[in-house]
Amino acid sequence: MKISALRLLYKKQQAWGLTASIDLSGCDHELIQSPQAIRNFVKKMIATIGMKTHGPMRLERFAEGHLEGYSVMQFLETSSLTIHFDHMIKDRAFIDIFSCQFFDPNQAEKFAKKYFKAKKSKVKTIIRY
């Protein structure tokens, strides 16, 4: 959906917030395993969508076997950004942004795809009200 149409619908429905779920596949294997690259991505993504952080970022590698990988949680002044990475099977990233401040989900998807050098991306947007 074009950003102008999404913004109009958001206002018309008196939305509480917006969720963007971004799926990336075929990411750069090294980038999605680099804590420094992941931290840098979070900072740049937050700037890209015009948000501000609230508190420290939590970045951890956990789980076992094919489920092991990095996950990120960053509170925003207007909600949160979470990411889960799969470097064991398909070099994927699953990014969820929720905010009660309007933002451009398509811009977020494009930035994420470019940053992680993903071969494919898709974004699902949900207006929350």
N, C-alpha and C positions, 0 to 999 in steps of 0.2 A: 504494500500500500504506500502511496506517495505520502511524504511527511506532512504536506499541507492537509490532505484528507484525514490523516491520522490525528493531527492536532485539532482539527475541527470536530471530529467525533469525540475525542477526549474531552473537549470543552462542553460539547452538547450533552454528553452523558454525565457531566459533573463528576468525572472520574476521581477516585481516591489515589490511583497510581497506575503505573505501567510496568509490565514485565516483558523482558526480552530474553528468550532462550535461544542461544546461539550454539549450533553444532558445527564443529570443524573436523575435517578428516584429511589424512595425508599431510599432517603437520611435519615440520622439521623435527626430526627425532631428538637432536641435541637440545634444541630450544625448550621443548616441553619437559626436559629433565634437568634444566638449569635453574636452580633457585634464584640466581641473580637475574636471569632473563625473565622469569616469572614475576619477580618483584617489580622489575622495570615495566613490564607489560601492565600490571595493575595500576601503577602510578600514571602511565600514559593513557590508559583507557579512561580512568577517572577524569583526567584533564580533557580528553576528547569529548566526553559526554557532558562536561560542564558541572561536575559534582565536586564535593569536598569529602575528605575522609573524616571518620569519627573513631578515634582510638587506633591502636596498632593493628597491623595486618597479621593474620595467622596463616602461616604456610607450613604444612607438614607433609611428610611422605609416610604413608602407612598402608596397612593391609598386607596380604600375603599372596603369593602366586601371581596369577594373571590379573588380579585386582589391585596389586601394589602400584602406587603412584602418588604424585603430588596432588594436594587439594589446597584451596585458598579460601579464606573468608575475610572480607573487609567490610566493616560497617561503613555506611555513608551517612552524612548528616540527614539524608532523606531516605535511607533504608540500607540496602546491601548489594554486594557483588560477591558471587561464589563461583568457583571454577574447580572442575575435576578433570584430571588428565589421564589418558590411557596410552602409555608408551609400550605396553607389552603386546598388544594385538594389532591395532590399526593407527597408531599415532594420532589420537583424537583428543579434542578438548571440548568440554561441555561448560558453557559460560551462561550464568543466569544473573541478570541485572533486574532488581526491583527498585523503583523509586516513586515517591509521591510528587516528585518534580518531573515535569515532562522532559524527555530526551529523545534523540533520534536513533531508533533501533537499527536502521539501515547503516547509519554512519558507524555504529558500534560494530556491526558485523563486518563491514569493509575493513575497519581498522584491525580487528582480530585476525581476519583472514590474511591480511598483508603481513602483520607482525609475526605470526607463527608460520608463514609461508605455506598455508594450507592449500591443498589442491581443490577441495570442495568446502562450501559453507552453506548454511541455511539458517534463517532466523524465523522464529515464531513469536508473534507479539500478542499480548493479552492486555486489554484495558481492564483495570481492576476498579470496581465500584460497589 
